Amino acid sequence: MLEKFPLFSALPQEHLASLEAIAREIPAKKGSLLFSPGDAVKGFFAVLDGAIRVYRGSAKGKEITMEIAGPGSTFAEASLFSENYHCYAEVLKDSTIVLIGKDAFQKMIQSNLQFAAAWIHNLSLEVIHLRQRIEELTLKSPIMRIVSYLLLLGEMQNSASVLLPAHRKSIATLLDMTHETFYRASKELENEGLVRFNEQRVEIVNRAKMEEMVE
């Protein structure tokens, strides 16, 4: 089950088996909250199917989307060493998620130095990806952000036909642009023959050209 997730795929088989033993699959209904700020940390999560929006509130009451976790994604990893969650996790559609419990996971870290080293390596790669995303949001044009995001989804889903984890309006918010800007940039990519949008499905038509654009 967990080997499908990029965060876990590089772990040795014995470590994967140990994680599987403490993982618990649970259903999550659309509109529910998995956690809110101040809730005691239960663990972190992996999405088998569906979509989860992780967001926080600004001082002015605005909701700031930090992540939309779709199939193959994990979230709330950093909370493992906190007492309480510091954001919200909203279920955008009926989902199946996996909870990896905080206490059991910490025991694995403390009792198995090889697993701890492998996990630190994985988290280092995640930090690199996070830095790349910050660069995309702050330095790149809306078209470049969309291209980068679609290529990332293609890599995660291992397919040239990617499924958006949420509605386009939510994706636009995640990429720090208005829905109108997202629509215009998407149409430009379609007109150039790079992608085809079909509701929540996006066909990556010219991956090579898209990769050249974001290099």
N, C-alpha and C positions, 0 to 999 in steps of 0.2 A: 504493500500500500504506500508506504512512505518513500520508496525508491523513485516514485514518479515525480517527486518534488525536487527542484533544482537545489534547494538548501541542503537536502539530505543525500542527494545522488552520489556525491563524492565520498561519503562515509564508508568505511569498511563494513563488510556484511555483518560481522558480529556486533558492531555498534548499531547498525540498522535494526537488527533483531532485538537488541535491548530497548531501543526506542519504541518499537512496535509493541513490546510487552507493557509499556506504561501509557500507550496512546489509547484514547477512547473516542470512538466515532459517535457523533451526536447530530440530530436534525436541528435545523434552525429555521423558524418561520419568518416570512417576509414581514418587515416592520418592527421586529423585535430588536432589543438591544442586548448584545452579548455582555457588555460591561459599560460602565459610565465612570467619570472621574470620581475618585474616592472609594470605589469598590475594591475589596481585597483581591489581590492577584491570585487567580486560580492556576494560571499557566499561560502558554502561548498556543496559537492555533494554526492549522493548515486547512486549506479549502479544497475539498474533493470536487464539489460542484456547487454552482451558485455564485454569489457575489456579496462581499462585505465592504462597507464604506467605513474607514477609520477617519475620524475628524475631531476637531476641538473647537471650542468657542473663543472668539477674540474678545478683547476688553469692550468692544463696541457691540457685542452680541452677534457678530457675523460668524457663520459656520465656515471653518477652513478645512477643506478636504486634504488629508495628508496621504491617503492611499486608498485605492480600490483594489481589494484582493479578490482575484478570480481563481478559477481552477488551476492548481499548481502553485499557488502563492501561499506564503506564510505571513503572519503578522503578530505583533505584540511580543516579539522575541526579547526586546530590551526590558520588558516588564519583569522578567524572571528574577531580577535582583532588586526589585522594588517591593514595597509593602502594598502599594495601591496603584491602580491604573490612573493615568493622567489624561485620558481622552475617551471618546465614545467609539463603539463598534456597532454599527447599524446593519442589519440584514436587509439587503436590497431586493432579494428574491429568495424564495424557498431554497435552502442550501443544505448541504451535508458537509460538516466540518469535523476536524479531528482536534481534540484537546490533549495537549501534552502537559501533564500536571507539574506544577512548580516544585513541590517537595520531592517527588520521585526523580525529576530531572536533576535537581541540585545534588541529590545523593549520588547519581551517576557521575556527575562532574567531580565530586569530592573523592569518590572511591576508585575512579579509573582515569589515571593520568593520560593514557593514550587517547581515550575518548575526549578528555578536556582539550588536549592539543589539537585534535581533529576539529572540534567545535570552534575553537579560537580561529583556526585557519578559515573555516567556512564564514565566520562572522567578519573576518578581514575582507573577504571577497564581497560580502554584502555592503561593507563601508565603501568600497570602491564603486559599486553600482550606485549607491546613494549619492556619492560625489558627482558621478556622471549625470544623474537626474537633476541635481541642483544646477549644474552647468546648463543643461538643456532648458530649464525653466527660466534661467536668468540671462543667458547669452544668446539663445537661438530664437529664430523667428517662429511664428505659429506653425508654419508648414514644417519646419525642421523638428519641432516638438512632436507633431503628429507622426512624422516619418519615424523618428526615434522610438516612439511609443509602440507603433505597429510592428517594427522590427523586434522590439523586446517581447511583445506578445507572441510573435511568430517563433521566437527562440524558446519561450516558455512552453508553448503548445506544440512545438515541433511540427509546424504545419504552415503552408502558404495560404491557408484559408483559416483566418483567426476569428475567434468569437470575442466581441467586446464584452467585458465582464459586467457592464452597466449601460444605461442609456447614454446617448451621446452628450446630453446636457451635463451629466455627472462626469464624464470623461473630460469635457471641456473645462470644468471647474478644477479637476485634478491637474490639468496641463496649464492652468492659470490663464485662461482666455474665456471670452464670452461664448455663448452657444452660437451666436451669429458668426463670430470669427472662425470658430471651428467648422461651421458649415461651409463658409466661403473657401477656406483653405482645403477642406476635403474635396470640394468640387474641382478646385484647381488641380489637385493630385489626380482625380479621375480624368479630367480633360487631357492631362499629359500622358495618360495611359499607364500610370504607375500602380493604381489600385482600382478596385471596384467595390462600392458599398452596396450591401443588400440587407437593409434593416440592421440587425446586430452582427451580421457576418461581413467580414472584409477580406476580399481576395487580394493578396499581394501579387501583382502581375509582373512587376519588374524589380525584383529584389536587388539585383546588381546595381541598378541605377540609384535606388534608394540608399544603398550602403555607401555609394560614392558621395551622395549628398550630405551625409552626416559625418564623413571622415574629416 
